[in-house]
């Protein structure tokens, strides 16, 4: 139960961070679109940059969790410290949340008129 609550809080935090980081780039996106950039190219750029950040976080988190699992092994009941299901499921869920957190705001930002995006502050 505690692990599920932690996963939910982490997912909410990752979605918020990713959505906020894309939202902060609305002016940049507007400039790119006003200069003639293709909307699919801009959307792809935003997705790649956001997912690169998410994957770095997943790699660091997995390495830290795997390395520190021995420290909490005595506190666990009914599961092993290096449970393969947890080490696959949690990063997959958080990566999917990060993808949604980047994709939805990127889709919205690319759909905005460049003039409105340039005036937004």
Backbone as ProteinMPNN parsed JSONL, in Angstrom:
{"seq_chain_A": "XXXXXXXXXXXXXXXXXXXXXXXXXXXXXXXXXXXXXXXXXXXXXXXXXXXXXXXXXXXXXXXXXXXXXXXXXXXXXXXXXXXXXXXXXXXXXXXXXXXXXXXXXXXXXXXXXXXXXXXXX", "coords_chain_A": {"N_chain_A": [[0.828, -1.188, 0.0], [1.906, 1.235, 0.851], [3.979, 1.477, -0.997], [2.522, 1.731, -3.385], [1.264, 4.187, -2.936], [3.509, 5.828, -2.859], [4.411, 5.522, -5.483], [2.275, 6.686, -6.867], [2.437, 9.365, -5.943], [4.976, 10.011, -6.942], [4.471, 9.776, -9.676], [2.595, 11.837, -10.072], [4.187, 14.042, -9.429], [6.212, 13.857, -11.405], [4.701, 14.149, -13.751], [3.714, 16.759, -13.375], [6.109, 18.254, -13.309], [7.193, 17.753, -15.862], [5.146, 18.742, -17.524], [5.13, 21.42, -16.73], [7.712, 22.229, -17.49], [7.536, 22.081, -20.277], [5.498, 23.905, -20.713], [6.732, 26.281, -19.992], [8.237, 26.769, -22.186], [6.708, 27.875, -24.174], [6.897, 30.333, -25.524], [9.326, 30.031, -26.905], [8.606, 27.915, -28.57], [6.62, 29.169, -30.05], [8.184, 31.072, -31.435], [9.792, 29.376, -32.987], [7.808, 28.187, -34.585], [6.78, 30.474, -35.853], [8.93, 31.171, -37.397], [8.831, 29.261, -39.29], [9.176, 26.553, -38.736], [8.464, 23.08, -38.88], [5.544, 21.664, -37.49], [5.491, 19.011, -36.611], [8.201, 18.455, -36.38], [8.952, 20.219, -34.34], [7.381, 19.238, -32.243], [8.501, 16.671, -32.024], [11.109, 17.364, -31.25], [10.644, 18.475, -28.71], [9.566, 16.25, -27.388], [11.76, 14.454, -27.5], [13.72, 15.839, -26.004], [12.459, 16.061, -23.49], [12.031, 13.35, -22.854], [14.632, 12.427, -22.801], [15.614, 13.604, -20.484], [13.92, 12.331, -18.649], [14.712, 9.647, -18.971], [17.352, 9.738, -18.098], [16.88, 10.26, -15.413], [15.533, 7.868, -14.733], [17.563, 5.955, -15.109], [19.477, 6.804, -13.199], [17.904, 6.561, -10.899], [17.29, 3.78, -10.907], [19.861, 2.682, -10.65], [20.588, 3.725, -8.154], [18.566, 2.643, -6.511], [19.003, -0.098, -6.846], [21.583, -0.298, -5.844], [21.239, 0.543, -3.18], [19.491, -1.271, -2.161], [20.268, -3.357, -0.517], [20.562, -2.153, 1.946], [17.953, -1.745, 2.897], [16.897, -4.253, 3.046], [16.39, -5.72, 5.377], [14.128, -4.513, 6.369], [11.986, -5.195, 4.84], [9.04, -7.109, 4.164], [7.842, -10.057, 2.966], [8.628, -9.618, 0.356], [11.467, -9.51, -1.831], [14.49, -7.582, -1.684], [15.455, -6.895, -4.128], [13.36, -7.167, -6.063], [12.314, -8.318, -9.138], [9.952, -7.632, -10.509], [9.192, -5.162, -9.423], [11.412, -3.622, -10.123], [11.077, -3.472, -12.824], [8.422, -2.712, -13.364], [7.906, -0.221, -11.998], [9.809, 1.743, -13.116], [8.84, 1.627, -15.745], [6.175, 2.549, -15.53], [6.633, 5.151, -14.551], [8.122, 6.219, -16.667], [6.21, 6.137, -18.695], [4.36, 7.956, -17.644], [5.945, 10.257, -17.707], [6.231, 10.514, -20.476], [3.576, 11.063, -21.245], [3.298, 13.405, -19.803], [4.969, 15.096, -21.196], [4.101, 14.926, -23.823], [1.319, 15.745, -23.991], [1.274, 18.6, -23.182], [3.061, 19.497, -25.165], [1.696, 18.969, -27.511], [-0.45, 20.7, -27.162], [0.937, 23.17, -27.086], [2.106, 23.315, -29.617], [-0.118, 23.544, -31.17], [-1.033, 26.09, -30.72], [-1.548, 29.415, -31.914], [1.192, 31.053, -33.412], [1.531, 33.85, -33.003], [0.005, 34.406, -30.737], [1.356, 32.802, -28.931], [3.796, 34.1, -28.874], [3.138, 36.487, -27.648], [2.369, 35.701, -25.168], [3.132, 35.674, -21.747]], "CA_chain_A": [[0.0, 0.0, 0.0], [2.808, 2.377, 0.936], [4.687, 1.562, -2.282], [1.585, 2.269, -4.376], [1.098, 5.616, -2.664], [4.749, 6.487, -3.275], [4.41, 5.531, -6.939], [1.291, 7.685, -7.28], [3.008, 10.697, -5.692], [6.067, 10.21, -7.896], [3.865, 9.985, -10.997], [2.016, 13.182, -10.076], [5.308, 14.983, -9.463], [6.872, 13.808, -12.71], [3.801, 14.756, -14.736], [3.706, 18.201, -13.148], [7.401, 18.816, -13.702], [7.327, 17.694, -17.315], [4.18, 19.666, -18.117], [5.587, 22.776, -16.435], [8.895, 22.543, -18.296], [7.091, 22.344, -21.651], [4.701, 25.139, -20.683], [7.665, 27.398, -19.913], [8.864, 26.944, -23.491], [5.686, 28.266, -25.142], [7.425, 31.418, -26.351], [10.318, 29.436, -27.808], [7.864, 27.141, -29.563], [5.999, 30.159, -30.924], [9.221, 31.635, -32.305], [10.147, 28.339, -33.968], [6.705, 28.044, -35.537], [6.693, 31.713, -36.629], [10.032, 31.17, -38.364], [8.561, 28.262, -40.325], [9.485, 25.174, -38.356], [7.374, 22.119, -39.037], [4.983, 21.345, -36.169], [5.906, 17.665, -36.187], [9.609, 18.529, -35.976], [8.994, 20.884, -33.037], [6.832, 18.282, -31.272], [9.511, 15.617, -31.85], [12.214, 17.938, -30.476], [10.201, 18.593, -27.318], [9.465, 14.89, -26.846], [13.094, 13.886, -27.303], [14.4, 16.505, -24.894], [11.8, 15.685, -22.253], [12.259, 11.935, -22.55], [16.048, 12.266, -22.449], [15.691, 13.945, -19.066], [13.245, 11.271, -17.903], [15.525, 8.426, -19.008], [18.496, 9.948, -17.198], [16.339, 10.059, -14.065], [15.256, 6.44, -14.535], [18.843, 5.249, -14.96], [20.04, 7.16, -11.895], [17.036, 5.967, -9.881], [17.486, 2.323, -10.875], [21.191, 2.401, -10.1], [20.541, 4.029, -6.72], [17.702, 1.67, -5.844], [19.667, -1.4, -6.842], [22.733, -0.212, -4.949], [20.813, 0.73, -1.792], [18.512, -2.308, -1.784], [20.821, -4.156, 0.577], [20.361, -1.434, 3.206], [16.583, -1.862, 3.389], [16.462, -5.646, 2.944], [15.888, -6.207, 6.661], [12.865, -3.857, 6.672], [10.943, -5.666, 3.935], [8.328, -8.315, 4.574], [7.104, -10.702, 1.892], [9.262, -9.376, -0.948], [12.922, -9.383, -1.765], [14.952, -6.198, -1.876], [15.671, -6.697, -5.569], [12.232, -7.804, -6.721], [12.367, -7.95, -10.544], [8.7, -6.995, -10.922], [9.256, -3.758, -9.014], [12.466, -2.957, -10.878], [10.615, -3.309, -14.207], [7.131, -2.037, -13.402], [7.959, 1.18, -11.549], [10.387, 2.624, -14.145], [7.958, 1.651, -16.915], [5.057, 3.436, -15.221], [7.118, 6.531, -14.464], [8.495, 6.647, -18.015], [4.959, 6.401, -19.409], [3.82, 9.213, -17.113], [6.782, 11.33, -18.244], [5.877, 10.669, -21.883], [2.288, 11.759, -21.286], [3.534, 14.749, -19.28], [5.631, 15.905, -22.224], [3.344, 14.897, -25.073], [0.096, 16.557, -23.944], [1.569, 20.037, -23.302], [3.709, 19.77, -26.451], [0.619, 18.996, -28.505], [-1.17, 21.956, -26.949], [1.796, 24.313, -27.42], [2.306, 23.353, -31.06], [-1.386, 23.93, -31.769], [-1.328, 27.5, -30.449], [-1.136, 30.357, -32.943], [2.497, 31.611, -33.044], [1.414, 35.23, -32.526], [-0.488, 34.328, -29.347], [2.448, 32.228, -28.136], [4.844, 35.118, -28.702], [2.651, 37.519, -26.738], [2.135, 35.106, -23.829], [4.244, 35.862, -20.804]], "C_chain_A": [[0.882, 1.266, 0.0], [3.554, 2.575, -0.381], [3.796, 2.133, -3.372], [1.36, 3.752, -4.19], [2.34, 6.393, -3.094], [4.834, 6.577, -4.791], [3.439, 6.582, -7.469], [1.835, 9.102, -7.087], [4.15, 11.008, -6.661], [5.517, 10.493, -9.294], [3.273, 11.384, -11.103], [3.123, 14.232, -10.169], [6.003, 15.02, -10.809], [5.998, 14.448, -13.775], [3.812, 16.281, -14.59], [4.986, 18.87, -13.602], [7.553, 18.843, -15.212], [6.381, 18.69, -17.991], [4.617, 21.112, -17.902], [6.782, 23.151, -17.302], [8.528, 22.8, -19.751], [6.324, 23.655, -21.713], [5.603, 26.372, -20.645], [8.302, 27.71, -21.261], [7.874, 27.407, -24.557], [6.188, 29.37, -26.066], [8.444, 30.897, -27.358], [9.629, 28.663, -28.932], [7.193, 28.083, -30.558], [6.989, 30.771, -31.896], [9.597, 30.629, -33.381], [9.064, 28.192, -35.037], [6.569, 29.282, -36.423], [7.789, 31.786, -37.697], [9.893, 30.058, -39.398], [8.919, 26.836, -39.979], [8.24, 24.304, -38.505], [6.863, 21.725, -37.655], [5.394, 19.961, -35.694], [7.365, 17.652, -35.742], [9.742, 19.178, -34.602], [8.484, 19.937, -31.953], [7.843, 17.169, -30.986], [10.687, 16.115, -31.005], [11.85, 18.02, -28.991], [10.123, 17.225, -26.666], [10.837, 14.298, -26.567], [13.816, 14.526, -26.122], [13.781, 16.126, -23.551], [12.072, 14.238, -21.869], [13.729, 11.648, -22.245], [16.245, 12.555, -20.96], [15.061, 12.845, -18.207], [14.091, 9.995, -17.869], [16.778, 8.553, -18.138], [18.051, 9.735, -15.753], [16.058, 8.605, -13.759], [16.546, 5.665, -14.314], [19.475, 5.546, -13.603], [19.221, 6.526, -10.769], [17.201, 4.469, -9.77], [18.837, 1.959, -10.268], [21.206, 2.643, -8.589], [19.719, 2.997, -5.961], [18.364, 0.306, -5.772], [20.852, -1.399, -5.883], [22.346, -0.118, -3.478], [19.836, -0.34, -1.301], [19.005, -3.142, -0.612], [20.586, -3.486, 1.931], [18.952, -1.618, 3.773], [16.065, -3.301, 3.379], [15.874, -6.158, 4.256], [14.527, -5.604, 7.017], [11.694, -4.38, 5.843], [10.331, -6.962, 4.441], [7.562, -8.852, 3.366], [7.653, -10.461, 0.497], [10.771, -9.299, -0.746], [13.308, -7.932, -2.05], [15.155, -5.882, -3.35], [14.613, -7.451, -6.356], [12.201, -7.375, -8.191], [11.096, -7.248, -11.035], [8.718, -5.502, -10.599], [10.28, -3.002, -9.853], [12.127, -2.811, -12.359], [9.364, -2.441, -14.254], [7.213, -0.554, -13.052], [8.633, 2.088, -12.579], [9.522, 2.715, -15.402], [6.793, 2.614, -16.699], [5.516, 4.892, -15.192], [7.561, 7.072, -15.818], [7.251, 6.959, -18.837], [4.322, 7.701, -18.938], [4.623, 10.402, -17.639], [6.46, 11.577, -19.711], [4.557, 11.416, -22.034], [2.467, 13.209, -20.833], [4.253, 15.661, -20.254], [4.74, 16.018, -23.456], [2.114, 15.797, -25.057], [0.38, 18.064, -24.012], [2.253, 20.4, -24.622], [2.671, 19.852, -27.555], [-0.179, 20.292, -28.403], [-0.343, 23.148, -27.423], [2.0, 24.441, -28.929], [1.033, 23.808, -31.764], [-1.754, 25.391, -31.578], [-0.813, 28.353, -31.602], [0.19, 30.997, -32.518], [2.431, 33.038, -32.497], [0.959, 35.248, -31.073], [0.616, 33.788, -28.447], [3.542, 33.255, -27.89], [4.425, 36.207, -27.721], [2.449, 36.996, -25.33], [3.356, 35.309, -22.966], [3.747, 35.597, -19.428]], "O_chain_A": [[0.638, 2.219, -0.74], [3.741, 3.707, -0.829], [4.251, 2.928, -4.194], [1.274, 4.499, -5.165], [2.229, 7.493, -3.634], [5.277, 7.592, -5.329], [3.756, 7.292, -8.423], [1.703, 9.943, -7.976], [4.274, 12.135, -7.14], [6.037, 11.35, -10.009], [3.438, 12.047, -12.127], [2.996, 15.204, -10.914], [6.346, 16.093, -11.304], [6.491, 15.206, -14.611], [3.909, 17.002, -15.584], [4.95, 19.938, -14.215], [7.994, 19.843, -15.778], [6.774, 19.395, -18.92], [4.485, 21.939, -18.804], [6.857, 24.276, -17.796], [9.14, 23.648, -20.4], [6.483, 24.428, -22.658], [5.255, 27.405, -21.217], [8.847, 28.796, -21.456], [8.186, 27.333, -25.746], [5.925, 29.337, -27.268], [8.423, 31.281, -28.527], [10.024, 28.749, -30.094], [7.195, 27.828, -31.762], [6.663, 30.968, -33.066], [9.71, 30.984, -34.554], [9.355, 28.087, -36.228], [6.275, 29.16, -37.612], [7.602, 32.382, -38.758], [10.737, 29.923, -40.284], [8.958, 25.984, -40.867], [7.116, 24.752, -38.279], [7.658, 21.477, -36.748], [5.62, 19.758, -34.501], [7.726, 16.915, -34.825], [10.553, 18.739, -33.786], [9.074, 19.84, -30.877], [8.019, 16.77, -29.835], [11.201, 15.389, -30.154], [12.655, 17.675, -28.126], [10.559, 17.048, -25.528], [11.053, 13.703, -25.511], [14.452, 13.831, -25.33], [14.502, 15.895, -22.58], [12.314, 13.933, -20.701], [14.031, 10.715, -21.502], [16.96, 11.831, -20.267], [15.603, 12.475, -17.166], [14.171, 9.337, -16.832], [17.208, 7.582, -17.515], [18.757, 9.106, -14.966], [16.312, 8.147, -12.645], [16.615, 4.811, -13.43], [19.956, 4.633, -12.932], [19.783, 6.016, -9.8], [17.249, 3.931, -8.664], [18.935, 1.032, -9.465], [21.775, 1.852, -7.837], [20.126, 2.53, -4.897], [18.291, -0.37, -4.745], [21.095, -2.387, -5.19], [23.052, -0.645, -2.619], [19.407, -0.308, -0.147], [18.2, -3.586, 0.207], [20.43, -4.166, 2.945], [18.773, -1.644, 4.99], [14.893, -3.531, 3.68], [14.94, -6.96, 4.234], [13.837, -6.135, 7.886], [10.541, -4.045, 6.113], [11.0, -7.793, 5.056], [6.716, -8.152, 2.81], [7.166, -11.062, -0.461], [11.266, -9.057, 0.355], [12.518, -7.163, -2.597], [15.039, -4.73, -3.766], [14.933, -8.275, -7.213], [12.073, -6.184, -8.472], [11.168, -6.362, -11.887], [8.305, -4.679, -11.416], [10.037, -1.863, -10.25], [12.823, -2.095, -13.079], [9.259, -1.54, -15.087], [6.637, 0.277, -13.754], [8.07, 3.135, -12.899], [9.475, 3.761, -16.05], [6.463, 3.402, -17.585], [4.853, 5.764, -15.753], [7.395, 8.261, -16.091], [7.232, 7.931, -19.592], [3.8, 8.464, -19.75], [4.05, 11.437, -17.978], [6.42, 12.727, -20.149], [4.444, 12.312, -22.87], [1.871, 14.125, -21.4], [4.153, 16.883, -20.144], [4.639, 17.086, -24.059], [1.885, 16.54, -26.011], [-0.225, 18.75, -24.836], [2.045, 21.496, -25.142], [2.758, 20.709, -28.435], [-0.537, 20.902, -29.411], [-0.868, 24.04, -28.09], [2.061, 25.552, -29.456], [1.1, 24.397, -32.843], [-2.69, 25.881, -32.209], [0.224, 28.055, -32.194], [0.31, 31.443, -31.377], [3.208, 33.39, -31.609], [1.476, 36.024, -30.269], [0.792, 34.262, -27.325], [4.148, 33.278, -26.819], [5.27, 36.785, -27.038], [2.367, 37.783, -24.387], [4.486, 35.131, -23.42], [4.51, 35.694, -18.467]]}, "name": "protein", "num_of_chains": 1, "seq": "XXXXXXXXXXXXXXXXXXXXXXXXXXXXXXXXXXXXXXXXXXXXXXXXXXXXXXXXXXXXXXXXXXXXXXXXXXXXXXXXXXXXXXXXXXXXXXXXXXXXXXXXXXXXXXXXXXXXXXXXX"}
